[in-house]
Amino acid sequence: LLTGKIDWLTQAAEVGFPRAQYRLGGIYEDGFGTFLIPGDREKEIEKWYKASAEGGYAPGMSSYADRLKKLKDFQGAGYWTEKAAEAGHFGSMSDYAAWTAHMPDEVGYPL
């Protein structure tokens, strides 16, 4: 992205490369890219993080869980946090441990 062009990254994301999907979602979240219709940026961020999560990329799972938590989809956030923790994502492991111990429980895990 040193050139400011994201064509190759977009192509990689579109063909299903989870790391590219995660990176593209992050670039959009950081404010790069042009979106004319209000709300389109948020939809694209969610779309790419979700695709990355479903592709099995642990950082994508974690970022998607964070998006869902912000949208107050606590069940979805809990699901993807658990999946990211199982995949070895350190931040998700600590969230999962704290939430299952109810210190505090932010997503409704059973005690």
C-alpha positions in Angstrom: 0.0 0.0 0.0 3.0 2.3 -0.3 1.5 3.5 -3.6 -1.8 4.3 -2.1 -3.5 1.8 -4.4 -5.4 -1.2 -3.0 -6.2 -2.9 -6.3 -4.1 -6.1 -5.6 -5.3 -6.3 -2.0 -8.9 -6.0 -3.2 -8.5 -8.7 -5.8 -6.9 -11.0 -3.2 -9.8 -10.3 -0.8 -12.4 -10.9 -3.5 -10.9 -14.4 -4.4 -11.1 -15.4 -0.7 -7.7 -14.8 0.8 -8.6 -14.3 4.5 -5.5 -12.3 5.4 -6.2 -9.9 2.6 -9.9 -9.7 3.7 -8.8 -8.8 7.2 -6.3 -6.2 5.9 -8.8 -4.6 3.6 -11.4 -4.3 6.4 -8.7 -2.7 8.6 -7.7 -0.2 5.9 -11.3 0.8 5.5 -11.7 1.0 9.3 -8.7 3.3 9.4 -10.5 5.7 7.0 -8.9 4.9 3.7 -11.0 4.4 0.6 -13.8 6.5 -0.8 -17.4 5.8 0.0 -20.1 8.1 -1.4 -23.2 6.7 0.4 -23.3 7.0 4.2 -23.0 3.7 5.9 -21.2 1.9 3.0 -17.9 2.1 4.8 -19.3 0.3 7.9 -20.9 -2.3 5.7 -17.6 -3.0 3.8 -15.7 -3.2 7.1 -18.1 -5.7 8.5 -18.2 -7.7 5.2 -14.5 -8.1 5.0 -13.9 -8.9 8.7 -16.8 -11.5 8.5 -15.3 -13.1 5.4 -11.9 -13.2 7.1 -13.4 -14.8 10.2 -15.3 -17.4 8.2 -12.1 -18.1 6.3 -10.4 -19.2 9.6 -8.0 -16.2 10.1 -7.8 -15.6 13.9 -7.1 -11.8 13.7 -10.2 -11.6 11.4 -12.3 -13.5 13.9 -11.2 -11.2 16.7 -11.9 -8.0 14.7 -15.3 -9.3 13.6 -16.1 -10.1 17.2 -15.2 -6.5 18.1 -17.5 -5.2 15.4 -20.4 -7.4 16.6 -19.9 -6.3 20.1 -20.1 -2.6 19.0 -23.3 -3.5 17.2 -24.6 -5.1 20.5 -24.7 -8.5 18.9 -23.3 -10.1 22.0 -24.1 -13.7 21.0 -22.2 -13.3 17.8 -19.3 -11.5 19.5 -19.1 -14.3 22.1 -19.1 -16.9 19.3 -16.3 -15.3 17.3 -14.2 -14.5 20.4 -14.4 -18.1 21.4 -13.4 -19.2 17.9 -10.5 -16.8 17.8 -9.3 -18.0 21.2 -9.4 -21.6 20.0 -7.4 -20.5 17.0 -4.7 -19.1 19.3 -5.4 -15.3 19.1 -3.9 -14.0 22.4 -6.2 -11.0 22.9 -9.3 -13.2 22.3 -7.9 -15.8 24.8 -7.7 -13.2 27.5 -11.2 -11.9 26.7 -12.6 -15.4 26.7 -11.0 -16.2 30.0 -12.2 -13.0 31.7 -15.7 -13.3 30.3 -16.2 -17.0 31.2 -15.0 -16.1 34.8 -17.5 -13.2 34.7 -14.8 -10.6 35.3 -16.8 -9.0 33.8 -18.9 -11.1 31.4 -19.6 -8.8 28.5 -21.2 -11.3 26.1 -23.4 -13.5 28.2 -21.3 -16.6 28.7 -22.7 -19.0 31.2 -20.8 -19.1 34.5 
